Amino acid sequence: MHTCKKKCNFAPKMSAQDVLYRVFSYVRHRLTAWNTTGEGIHSPYLFYIVRFLMHDKNTYYCFEDIERRRNTLLQNDEVLDVVDFGSAGSSTGKHVARRVRDIARSHLEIPAVGQLLFRLVSYMGQEQHNPLEILELGTSLGVTTAYLAKANEQNHLTTLEGSEAVAQVAKQQWQQLEICNIDCRVGRIENTLPPICEKKQFDLVYVDANHTYQATMKYAELLLPRMKEKGILVMDDIHYSREMERAWRELKNDPRVTTSMDLWHVGLLFVDKHYLKRHYRISI
């Protein structure tokens, strides 16, 4: 995976110490990650994910179209009135003027992660032979959302975004890509997430929202009981800061989680009780 990474939505500005810690975390990961091709993984399902999905370099039918949308966003000078609820969890939010291109430059997930999620959702659908229920926390400009939705347009995808102005730009991208299976809910995630969790169970959840320990653990407490047996909870930026690493450590050790995979940019949490309690640090 490419080592360059976006700055988190809703995350506080990184200090020099935080930057150095992030570099240290990356070097540590590269030196200690071992399972690059799936050896030692007993589950055929998990072995396939590591051996074939994580190392698939093919360009699938929608990749170029989605990346063209990314490039368009990176050149968009439109100024938005963005509502930022911030790491402090403000109930009203702070209005900030931001150019679309600046949001795209700092907030969009890298292509490698979006494309891995596309392959993962495609494989899960093939294995289960049913449409999937997918949830995304943190829509931003909708590029990663497009990868999740395009994997199979029979799936149902709900995505949560805090700012109406940002959500409108995301919807424009989906319209250009002719995507019709996305339900975008706007508002503070602490308010929009609980009602959804009361009604749905999820095959895959991608969390890329408030990158603080407290918020991450609150999300997990709501989501883990709502994951289906083969469900996967994908946590973004697990090594962004000390508190995100703390959250990741606690989540992978949670008794409801059986197997976990640390890819540095993201972490995968599996809840299937048939899996052994294992943690894999994987370099891809």
Rosetta silent file (secondary structure, phi, psi, omega in degrees, C-alpha in Angstrom):
SEQUENCE: MHTCKKKCNFAPKMSAQDVLYRVFSYVRHRLTAWNTTGEGIHSPYLFYIVRFLMHDKNTYYCFEDIERRRNTLLQNDEVLDVVDFGSAGSSTGKHVARRVRDIARSHLEIPAVGQLLFRLVSYMGQEQHNPLEILELGTSLGVTTAYLAKANEQNHLTTLEGSEAVAQVAKQQWQQLEICNIDCRVGRIENTLPPICEKKQFDLVYVDANHTYQATMKYAELLLPRMKEKGILVMDDIHYSREMERAWRELKNDPRVTTSMDLWHVGLLFVDKHYLKRHYRISI
SCORE:     score description
SCORE:     0.000 S_00000001
   1 L     0.000  147.625  176.863    0.000    0.000    0.000 S_00000001
   2 L   -62.703  140.569 -175.543    1.004    3.554   -0.666 S_00000001
   3 L   -86.176  -17.027  178.329    2.424    5.163    2.453 S_00000001
   4 L   -71.853  138.115 -174.902    0.980    8.627    1.874 S_00000001
   5 L  -138.799  146.107  176.195   -2.206    9.087    3.850 S_00000001
   6 L   -64.664  160.154  170.299   -4.956   11.604    4.156 S_00000001
   7 L   -84.857  139.811 -171.263   -5.454   13.640    7.289 S_00000001
   8 L   -66.679  143.271  164.873   -8.434   12.339    9.256 S_00000001
   9 L   -61.293  139.072  172.291  -11.866   13.930    9.206 S_00000001
  10 L    66.519    6.598 -179.516  -12.628   15.428   12.617 S_00000001
  11 L   -89.534  144.660  176.763   -9.125   14.699   13.944 S_00000001
  12 L   -66.089  155.701  179.697   -7.223   17.387   15.798 S_00000001
  13 L   -59.387  135.904 -175.863   -4.229   18.918   14.069 S_00000001
  14 L   -79.284  134.143  174.285   -1.189   16.703   14.445 S_00000001
  15 L   -81.533  169.730  177.124    1.740   18.001   16.473 S_00000001
  16 H   -59.447  -37.066  178.371    5.348   17.315   15.490 S_00000001
  17 H   -64.254  -39.472  178.214    5.400   14.632   18.190 S_00000001
  18 H   -65.270  -40.713  179.175    2.308   12.999   16.656 S_00000001
  19 H   -61.864  -45.692  178.641    3.904   13.033   13.212 S_00000001
  20 H   -62.432  -39.319  179.191    7.055   11.366   14.555 S_00000001
  21 H   -64.186  -38.978  179.375    4.944    8.789   16.379 S_00000001
  22 H   -65.210  -41.307  176.884    3.070    8.003   13.155 S_00000001
  23 H   -62.546  -44.624  177.780    6.367    7.511   11.288 S_00000001
  24 H   -58.736  -42.972 -179.511    7.589    5.250   14.094 S_00000001
  25 H   -62.038  -40.216 -179.453    4.358    3.221   13.896 S_00000001
  26 H   -66.836  -45.217  179.236    4.762    2.749   10.154 S_00000001
  27 H   -61.989  -43.024  177.948    8.383    1.615   10.435 S_00000001
  28 H   -59.482  -42.539  179.484    7.457   -0.754   13.255 S_00000001
  29 H   -62.480  -45.993 -177.911    4.663   -2.207   11.141 S_00000001
  30 H   -63.921  -33.420 -178.446    6.925   -2.761    8.134 S_00000001
  31 H   -79.391  -25.052 -174.006    9.537   -4.484   10.276 S_00000001
  32 H  -108.838  -15.823  178.420    7.130   -6.769   12.119 S_00000001
  33 L   -67.712  138.906 -173.230    4.448   -7.560    9.513 S_00000001
  34 L  -132.807  -34.240 -166.741    4.932  -11.079    8.232 S_00000001
  35 L   -88.203   77.344 -172.940    1.903  -12.715    6.733 S_00000001
  36 L   -84.584  -20.633 -176.443    2.076  -11.419    3.189 S_00000001
  37 L  -128.582   11.301  172.733    0.570  -14.428    1.356 S_00000001
  38 L    96.468   -0.990  179.739   -1.691  -16.101    3.887 S_00000001
  39 L   -60.732  138.413  178.659    0.581  -18.789    5.319 S_00000001
  40 L    89.823   -5.112  177.630   -0.517  -19.898    8.769 S_00000001
  41 L   -94.385  118.977 -172.300   -4.163  -18.874    8.318 S_00000001
  42 L   -83.516  -31.171 -179.821   -6.324  -21.976    8.775 S_00000001
  43 L   -72.177  124.131  176.976   -9.674  -20.606    7.642 S_00000001
  44 H   -58.666  -35.228 -179.312  -10.056  -20.954    3.821 S_00000001
  45 H   -63.939  -49.090 -179.981  -12.231  -17.829    3.838 S_00000001
  46 H   -69.903  -37.018  177.941   -9.625  -15.694    5.593 S_00000001
  47 H   -59.393  -43.029 -179.550   -6.784  -17.268    3.613 S_00000001
  48 H   -63.226  -41.202  179.813   -8.481  -16.232    0.360 S_00000001
  49 H   -58.624  -45.964 -177.634   -8.900  -12.660    1.600 S_00000001
  50 H   -73.955  -48.710 -171.529   -5.185  -12.361    2.382 S_00000001
  51 H   -69.957  -38.800 -171.537   -3.729  -14.418   -0.447 S_00000001
  52 H  -111.470  -43.670 -176.750   -5.853  -13.179   -3.307 S_00000001
  53 H   -72.628  -41.488 -175.979   -7.839  -10.037   -2.438 S_00000001
  54 L   -74.526  -14.423 -177.907   -5.059   -8.116   -0.721 S_00000001
  55 L  -119.351   14.883  178.532   -2.601   -8.782   -3.534 S_00000001
  56 L   -78.939  117.143 -177.867   -4.913   -8.409   -6.501 S_00000001
  57 L  -102.423    7.866 -179.102   -3.409   -5.753   -8.791 S_00000001
  58 L   -69.303  150.121  174.405   -6.092   -5.954  -11.486 S_00000001
  59 L   -98.716  113.267 -176.698   -7.983   -2.838  -12.541 S_00000001
  60 L   -87.428  171.885 -165.663  -11.701   -3.582  -12.369 S_00000001
  61 L   -55.357  -29.891 -174.524  -14.462   -2.062  -14.447 S_00000001
  62 L  -102.770   -6.546 -171.635  -15.218    0.947  -12.236 S_00000001
  63 H   -61.270  -46.780 -176.843  -11.760    1.889  -10.945 S_00000001
  64 H   -65.919  -38.410  178.789  -10.829    4.333  -13.687 S_00000001
  65 H   -64.275  -43.293 -179.659  -14.226    6.076  -13.564 S_00000001
  66 H   -66.308  -40.708 -179.993  -14.029    6.533   -9.788 S_00000001
  67 H   -68.820  -27.418  173.652  -10.455    7.815   -9.963 S_00000001
  68 H   -66.622  -36.219  176.267  -11.517   10.328  -12.617 S_00000001
  69 H   -65.346  -40.350  176.920  -14.041   11.641  -10.106 S_00000001
  70 H   -58.592  -47.102 -178.997  -11.245   11.929   -7.534 S_00000001
  71 H   -62.677  -36.135  176.711   -9.130   13.928   -9.991 S_00000001
  72 H   -64.327  -41.622  178.483  -12.053   16.225  -10.726 S_00000001
  73 H   -64.585  -37.006 -179.363  -12.503   16.876   -7.001 S_00000001
  74 H   -68.130  -14.282  178.704   -8.797   17.624   -6.613 S_00000001
  75 L  -110.336    4.842 -174.621   -9.211   20.449   -9.167 S_00000001
  76 L   -85.653  119.142 -177.934  -12.513   21.815   -7.854 S_00000001
  77 L   -92.407    2.846 -178.831  -12.177   25.384   -6.487 S_00000001
  78 L   -60.160  138.163  178.837  -15.735   25.623   -5.175 S_00000001
  79 E   -98.460  128.918 -179.060  -15.918   26.901   -1.583 S_00000001
  80 E  -109.560  149.248  170.049  -18.247   25.014    0.754 S_00000001
  81 E   -91.382   95.256 -172.249  -19.785   25.994    4.065 S_00000001
  82 E   -93.041  132.208  173.161  -18.706   22.861    5.943 S_00000001
  83 E   -92.737  116.866 -179.758  -20.176   21.863    9.294 S_00000001
  84 E  -112.572  114.768 -179.703  -17.406   20.279   11.376 S_00000001
  85 L   -78.440  -17.016  170.265  -18.552   18.626   14.598 S_00000001
  86 L    71.554  164.880 -177.809  -14.925   18.283   15.662 S_00000001
  87 L   -69.934  -17.155  179.036  -13.123   15.888   17.956 S_00000001
  88 L   -80.480   -7.548  176.746  -14.765   17.486   20.968 S_00000001
  89 L    74.198   37.616  179.251  -18.132   16.163   19.785 S_00000001
  90 L   -58.189  138.927 -179.263  -19.939   19.521   19.507 S_00000001
  91 L   -80.435  -21.601 -178.155  -23.696   19.093   19.166 S_00000001
  92 L  -103.631  -28.017  179.393  -24.097   22.119   16.889 S_00000001
  93 L    84.919  156.832  178.858  -20.916   21.999   14.833 S_00000001
  94 E  -110.444  131.278 -179.831  -18.589   24.728   13.632 S_00000001
  95 E   -86.039  126.363 -177.271  -19.083   26.297   10.188 S_00000001
  96 E  -132.522  134.079  175.551  -15.852   26.465    8.190 S_00000001
  97 E   -83.192  123.335 -178.484  -15.310   27.674    4.609 S_00000001
  98 E  -141.651  139.773  175.536  -13.320   25.072    2.687 S_00000001
  99 E   -75.939  145.259  179.147  -12.487   24.476   -0.955 S_00000001
 100 H   -58.570  -42.370 -177.851  -13.520   21.132   -2.380 S_00000001
 101 H   -62.541  -33.020  178.853   -9.994   20.498   -3.638 S_00000001
 102 H   -71.819  -38.308  175.417   -8.595   21.001   -0.122 S_00000001
 103 H   -63.595  -43.502 -179.718  -11.094   18.538    1.338 S_00000001
 104 H   -62.431  -40.654 -177.364  -10.208   16.065   -1.405 S_00000001
 105 H   -67.808  -36.890 -172.872   -6.495   16.477   -0.792 S_00000001
 106 H   -99.572  -22.526 -170.348   -6.687   15.985    2.966 S_00000001
 107 H  -113.009  -21.959 -175.650   -9.703   13.748    3.565 S_00000001
 108 L   -71.421  139.520  175.929  -10.122   11.272    0.720 S_00000001
 109 L   -66.718  148.847 -179.899   -9.029    7.695    1.344 S_00000001
 110 L   -68.409  153.978 -178.094   -6.156    6.476   -0.840 S_00000001
 111 H   -56.263  -38.526 -175.564   -7.091    4.372   -3.914 S_00000001
 112 H   -59.047  -38.438  179.961   -5.528    1.180   -2.537 S_00000001
 113 H   -72.434  -45.668  178.338   -7.918    1.066    0.424 S_00000001
 114 H   -58.565  -41.249 -178.621  -11.008    1.876   -1.634 S_00000001
 115 H   -72.140  -32.451  173.638  -10.104   -0.795   -4.166 S_00000001
 116 H   -65.061  -42.268  178.307   -9.456   -3.365   -1.444 S_00000001
 117 H   -62.670  -38.924  175.985  -12.904   -2.637   -0.011 S_00000001
 118 H   -57.997  -48.800 -178.983  -14.391   -3.097   -3.490 S_00000001
 119 H   -65.989  -37.707 -179.585  -12.776   -6.534   -3.808 S_00000001
 120 H   -65.060  -46.611  178.992  -13.756   -7.489   -0.278 S_00000001
 121 H   -63.841  -40.321  178.701  -17.417   -6.583   -0.796 S_00000001
 122 H   -60.434  -46.295 -178.951  -17.455   -8.412   -4.151 S_00000001
 123 H   -65.844  -42.724  179.324  -16.033  -11.571   -2.583 S_00000001
 124 H   -61.017  -40.778  178.819  -18.405  -11.472    0.402 S_00000001
 125 H   -65.374  -41.193  178.233  -21.386  -11.188   -1.928 S_00000001
 126 H   -62.984  -38.867 -178.938  -20.231  -14.112   -4.050 S_00000001
 127 H   -72.144  -35.467 -173.810  -19.793  -16.271   -0.949 S_00000001
 128 H   -93.876  -17.041  176.526  -23.121  -15.381    0.642 S_00000001
 129 L    60.394   24.345  177.941  -25.245  -15.334   -2.539 S_00000001
 130 L  -141.906  154.104  173.368  -27.353  -12.518   -1.124 S_00000001
 131 L   -59.422  145.553 -177.233  -27.282   -8.717   -1.270 S_00000001
 132 L   -97.712  152.919  171.886  -25.172   -7.257    1.523 S_00000001
 133 E  -103.717  115.593 -173.846  -26.042   -4.630    4.110 S_00000001
 134 E  -120.183  142.424  178.580  -23.139   -2.150    4.236 S_00000001
 135 E  -131.327  136.401  175.875  -22.608    0.868    6.473 S_00000001
 136 E  -123.509  130.177  174.557  -20.044    3.660    6.172 S_00000001
 137 E  -105.134  108.705 -178.851  -19.306    6.189    8.913 S_00000001
 138 L   105.259   81.218 -176.768  -17.780    9.291    7.311 S_00000001
 139 L   -70.923  -41.579 -169.750  -18.854    9.874    3.694 S_00000001
 140 L    53.528 -131.632 -176.268  -16.603   12.847    2.940 S_00000001
 141 L   -90.470    6.812  167.795  -16.751   13.486   -0.835 S_00000001
 142 L    87.274   10.792 -178.195  -18.030    9.996   -1.576 S_00000001
 143 H   -73.074  -49.825  177.242  -15.108    8.376   -3.387 S_00000001
 144 H   -64.591  -35.993  175.429  -14.670    5.418   -1.026 S_00000001
 145 H   -56.028  -41.360  179.692  -18.463    5.184   -0.848 S_00000001
 146 H   -63.061  -41.564  177.014  -18.474    4.716   -4.619 S_00000001
 147 H   -61.323  -42.897  179.728  -16.017    1.816   -4.367 S_00000001
 148 H   -63.893  -40.737 -175.500  -18.215    0.170   -1.722 S_00000001
 149 H   -76.534  -36.412 -175.211  -21.393    0.663   -3.761 S_00000001
 150 H   -72.596  -15.585 -179.504  -20.027   -0.320   -7.177 S_00000001
 151 L   -58.846  -37.103  175.956  -18.938   -3.775   -5.993 S_00000001
 152 L  -164.782  113.831 -174.466  -22.539   -4.919   -6.430 S_00000001
 153 L   -78.990    4.523  168.794  -25.396   -2.532   -6.980 S_00000001
 154 L   -83.952  -18.121  177.542  -27.838   -5.065   -5.509 S_00000001
 155 L   -69.518  160.185  174.462  -26.262   -4.366   -2.114 S_00000001
 156 E  -112.623  125.670 -176.840  -27.683   -1.684    0.157 S_00000001
 157 E  -120.287  123.058  172.212  -25.250    0.943    1.416 S_00000001
 158 E  -107.268  129.909  179.442  -25.991    3.494    4.128 S_00000001
 159 E  -127.203  139.966 -175.339  -23.408    6.239    4.595 S_00000001
 160 E  -113.290  127.660 -179.063  -23.324    8.877    7.353 S_00000001
 161 E  -133.501  139.679 -176.759  -21.929   12.377    6.829 S_00000001
 162 L   -78.449  -29.780 -171.892  -21.902   15.332    9.204 S_00000001
 163 L  -110.934  125.830  179.168  -22.014   18.189    6.678 S_00000001
 164 H   -62.614  -40.233 -178.742  -24.851   18.753    4.231 S_00000001
 165 H   -63.103  -42.022  178.241  -22.609   20.735    1.843 S_00000001
 166 H   -67.110  -41.419  179.537  -20.062   17.910    1.669 S_00000001
 167 H   -61.119  -36.287  179.487  -22.822   15.319    1.229 S_00000001
 168 H   -65.230  -39.420  176.746  -24.213   17.247   -1.744 S_00000001
 169 H   -65.433  -40.747  177.429  -20.848   17.127   -3.512 S_00000001
 170 H   -59.960  -43.212 -179.432  -20.653   13.383   -2.807 S_00000001
 171 H   -62.744  -33.977  176.704  -24.110   12.870   -4.314 S_00000001
 172 H   -63.713  -36.858  178.849  -22.974   14.666   -7.465 S_00000001
 173 H   -67.044  -41.690 -179.277  -20.145   12.152   -7.824 S_00000001
 174 H   -67.186  -34.930  177.328  -22.513    9.202   -7.449 S_00000001
 175 H   -64.464  -41.995  177.692  -24.851   10.713  -10.024 S_00000001
 176 H   -63.326  -33.234 -179.138  -21.972   10.992  -12.491 S_00000001
 177 L   -89.077   -0.085  178.942  -21.082    7.345  -11.769 S_00000001
 178 L    58.098   46.989  177.417  -24.751    6.270  -12.106 S_00000001
 179 L  -100.369  129.952 -174.912  -24.860    4.757   -8.617 S_00000001
 180 L  -124.832    6.151 -174.018  -28.345    4.284   -7.182 S_00000001
 181 L  -110.819   29.773 -179.042  -27.898    2.046   -4.118 S_00000001
 182 E  -114.858  128.820  173.804  -26.611    4.620   -1.598 S_00000001
 183 E  -109.605  108.428 -176.407  -28.674    6.051    1.253 S_00000001
 184 E   -99.427  121.702  178.391  -26.852    9.108    2.624 S_00000001
 185 E  -108.316  128.536 -176.168  -27.862   10.321    6.097 S_00000001
 186 E  -107.074  136.555  178.039  -26.664   13.789    7.136 S_00000001
 187 L   144.722  175.542  177.724  -26.107   14.890   10.727 S_00000001
 188 L   -62.280  126.736 -173.027  -23.968   14.261   13.756 S_00000001
 189 H   -61.276  -32.970  177.108  -23.095   10.555   13.689 S_00000001
 190 H   -59.446  -22.472  177.966  -23.777   10.212   17.410 S_00000001
 191 H   -96.786  -35.974 -174.842  -27.399   11.036   16.489 S_00000001
 192 H   -84.514  -26.128 -175.767  -27.784    9.269   13.136 S_00000001
 193 H   -73.275  -47.337 -175.263  -26.051    5.971   13.988 S_00000001
 194 H   -55.018  -44.092  179.509  -28.131    4.617   16.928 S_00000001
 195 H   -62.319  -33.599  178.322  -31.487    4.487   15.056 S_00000001
 196 H   -68.490  -41.901 -179.406  -29.847    2.585   12.187 S_00000001
 197 H   -65.829  -25.793  178.940  -28.251    0.096   14.575 S_00000001
 198 H   -70.594  -24.775 -171.602  -31.641   -0.567   16.161 S_00000001
 199 H  -108.719  -21.518 -169.648  -33.081   -1.728   12.836 S_00000001
 200 L  -123.375  156.556  165.115  -30.252   -3.326   10.854 S_00000001
 201 L  -117.734  148.591 -167.937  -27.554   -5.993   10.961 S_00000001
 202 E  -119.719  143.687  172.431  -24.461   -5.460    8.860 S_00000001
 203 E   -86.637  -39.489  178.470  -22.229   -7.533    6.617 S_00000001
 204 E  -145.784  134.623  174.987  -19.541   -4.863    6.412 S_00000001
 205 E  -126.011  131.407  176.917  -19.019   -1.572    8.246 S_00000001
 206 E  -114.352  117.651 -174.818  -16.312    0.925    7.315 S_00000001
 207 E  -106.069  112.290  178.445  -15.534    3.450   10.071 S_00000001
 208 L  -142.136   61.879 -174.347  -13.758    6.644    8.961 S_00000001
 209 L  -121.910 -119.393 -176.565  -15.307    9.322   11.147 S_00000001
 210 L   -74.711  109.360 -173.195  -14.262   10.897   14.450 S_00000001
 211 L   -88.880   62.596  172.583  -10.695    9.648   14.991 S_00000001
 212 L  -127.017  159.560 -179.704  -10.575    9.793   18.764 S_00000001
 213 H   -59.730  -49.569 -174.719  -10.459    6.980   21.290 S_00000001
 214 H   -61.064  -47.755 -178.677  -13.764    7.871   22.902 S_00000001
 215 H   -66.012  -42.542 -178.849  -15.730    8.169   19.661 S_00000001
 216 H   -60.403  -43.168 -179.899  -14.163    5.040   18.146 S_00000001
 217 H   -69.046  -34.955  176.444  -15.071    2.926   21.168 S_00000001
 218 H   -64.521  -43.788  176.959  -18.620    4.310   21.197 S_00000001
 219 H   -58.172  -47.242 -176.582  -19.026    3.388   17.540 S_00000001
 220 H   -62.180  -38.758 -179.935  -17.713   -0.114   18.208 S_00000001
 221 H   -64.061  -32.927  176.536  -20.068   -0.654   21.146 S_00000001
 222 H   -76.914  -37.327 -169.736  -23.005    0.118   18.887 S_00000001
 223 H   -86.363  -40.181 -174.702  -21.727   -1.826   15.884 S_00000001
 224 H   -56.038  -42.233  178.184  -20.232   -5.057   17.222 S_00000001
 225 H   -68.964  -14.023 -176.833  -23.561   -6.464   18.442 S_00000001
 226 H  -102.059    6.375  178.687  -25.095   -5.669   15.042 S_00000001
 227 E   -82.532  138.313  174.471  -22.546   -7.517   12.895 S_00000001
 228 E   -71.205  168.168 -174.032  -23.685  -10.653   11.093 S_00000001
 229 E   -55.207  -42.463  179.423  -21.774  -13.897   11.663 S_00000001
 230 E   -93.634   14.639 -174.833  -19.524  -13.349    8.635 S_00000001
 231 E   -69.565  153.174  178.997  -19.463   -9.607    9.180 S_00000001
 232 E  -127.872  125.993  175.304  -16.319   -7.478    8.968 S_00000001
 233 E  -102.462  114.899 -176.113  -15.791   -4.231   10.859 S_00000001
 234 E  -103.004  119.120 -179.009  -13.155   -2.136    9.056 S_00000001
 235 E  -105.557  125.360 -179.437  -11.507    0.572   11.160 S_00000001
 236 E   -86.681  151.635  171.330   -9.640    3.352    9.362 S_00000001
 237 L    54.972   47.255 -176.897   -6.443    5.057   10.602 S_00000001
 238 L   -70.040  -15.127  177.458   -5.779    2.641   13.446 S_00000001
 239 L  -115.701   22.190 -177.906   -2.224    4.014   13.833 S_00000001
 240 L   -63.946  -36.383 -176.001   -3.067    7.693   13.377 S_00000001
 241 L  -153.966  172.742  177.387   -2.295    8.518   17.006 S_00000001
 242 H   -60.957  -39.574 -177.962   -1.614    6.924   20.363 S_00000001
 243 H   -72.252  -30.574  175.177   -5.274    7.027   21.267 S_00000001
 244 H   -71.128  -36.528  175.175   -6.300    5.381   17.991 S_00000001
 245 H   -65.176  -37.273  175.995   -3.726    2.645   18.593 S_00000001
 246 H   -61.283  -45.540  178.508   -5.156    2.219   22.079 S_00000001
 247 H   -60.515  -43.083  179.475   -8.636    1.813   20.611 S_00000001
 248 H   -62.197  -44.150  179.260   -7.321   -0.719   18.085 S_00000001
 249 H   -59.661  -44.030 -178.400   -5.584   -2.769   20.791 S_00000001
 250 H   -68.726  -37.222 -178.795   -8.725   -2.912   22.881 S_00000001
 251 H   -69.619  -42.163 -179.000  -10.944   -3.799   19.934 S_00000001
 252 H   -68.428  -23.613  177.907   -8.773   -6.633   18.647 S_00000001
 253 L   -91.970   -4.022  179.691   -8.710   -8.081   22.190 S_00000001
 254 L   -60.743  134.372 -178.547  -12.472   -7.715   22.638 S_00000001
 255 L   -62.096  -18.834  177.493  -14.028  -11.155   23.290 S_00000001
 256 L   -78.438  -16.028  179.019  -16.586  -10.495   20.557 S_00000001
 257 L   -98.196  129.234  178.052  -13.752  -10.262   18.017 S_00000001
 258 L   -94.391  -65.727 -178.792  -12.137  -13.521   16.946 S_00000001
 259 E  -111.148  143.864  175.124   -9.614  -12.669   14.225 S_00000001
 260 E  -133.735  151.128  179.596   -8.105   -9.276   13.422 S_00000001
 261 E  -131.964  122.258  179.570   -5.856   -8.061   10.619 S_00000001
 262 E   -99.973  109.877  178.150   -3.658   -4.963   10.888 S_00000001
 263 L  -102.840   11.672 -176.075   -2.872   -3.528    7.433 S_00000001
 264 L    74.164  -61.392  177.591   -1.524   -0.308    8.977 S_00000001
 265 L   -65.334  -42.051 -179.040   -3.860    2.022    7.080 S_00000001
 266 E  -135.011  160.647  173.953   -6.895    0.038    8.183 S_00000001
 267 E  -123.165  140.107  179.416   -7.715   -2.780   10.567 S_00000001
 268 E  -108.936  128.523  178.367  -10.154   -5.619    9.896 S_00000001
 269 E  -115.349  124.183 -179.532  -12.159   -7.133   12.759 S_00000001
 270 E  -109.257  140.093 -175.124  -13.909  -10.484   12.234 S_00000001
 271 L  -114.728    2.740 -179.046  -16.636  -11.709   14.588 S_00000001
 272 L   -64.002  121.894 -176.400  -17.262  -15.247   13.280 S_00000001
 273 L   -69.676  -12.343  179.000  -17.133  -17.587   16.291 S_00000001
 274 L   -79.632  -13.450 -179.838  -15.769  -20.385   14.116 S_00000001
 275 L   -83.430  153.184  173.151  -12.437  -18.560   13.715 S_00000001
 276 L   -75.073  152.965  175.762   -9.518  -18.944   16.076 S_00000001
 277 L   -74.697  101.530 -176.890   -8.544  -15.982   18.236 S_00000001
 278 E  -140.597  150.169  173.769   -5.658  -14.669   16.142 S_00000001
 279 E  -125.627  127.910 -179.657   -4.121  -11.331   15.254 S_00000001
 280 E  -117.625  130.805  172.552   -2.249  -10.842   11.981 S_00000001
 281 E  -103.573  113.124 -167.356   -0.055   -7.897   11.099 S_00000001
 282 L  -117.541  132.344  176.162    0.031   -7.923    7.310 S_00000001
 283 L  -100.689  121.522 -179.000    2.240   -6.047    4.893 S_00000001
 284 L  -131.969    0.000    0.000    0.626   -5.469    1.507 S_00000001
